[in-house]
């Protein structure tokens, strides 16, 4: 299941660097 987070959260870039698929809310 994708992780849905707001684009402005720094965690988005962190998770992407950790090779975790992130689906932004936008």
C-alpha positions in Angstrom: 0.0 0.0 0.0 1.4 3.4 -0.9 2.2 5.9 1.8 0.2 9.1 1.3 1.8 12.2 2.7 1.6 15.9 1.9 4.2 17.1 -0.6 5.7 19.6 1.8 6.7 17.1 4.4 10.5 16.5 4.5 9.7 12.8 5.1 8.8 12.4 1.4 12.4 13.0 0.3 13.7 10.9 3.1 11.5 7.9 2.2 12.4 8.2 -1.5 16.0 8.1 -0.6 15.3 5.0 1.3 13.7 3.5 -1.8 10.2 3.5 -0.3 7.4 4.3 -2.7 5.6 7.4 -1.7 2.4 8.6 -3.3 1.9 12.3 -2.7 -1.6 13.7 -2.0 -1.4 16.1 -5.0 
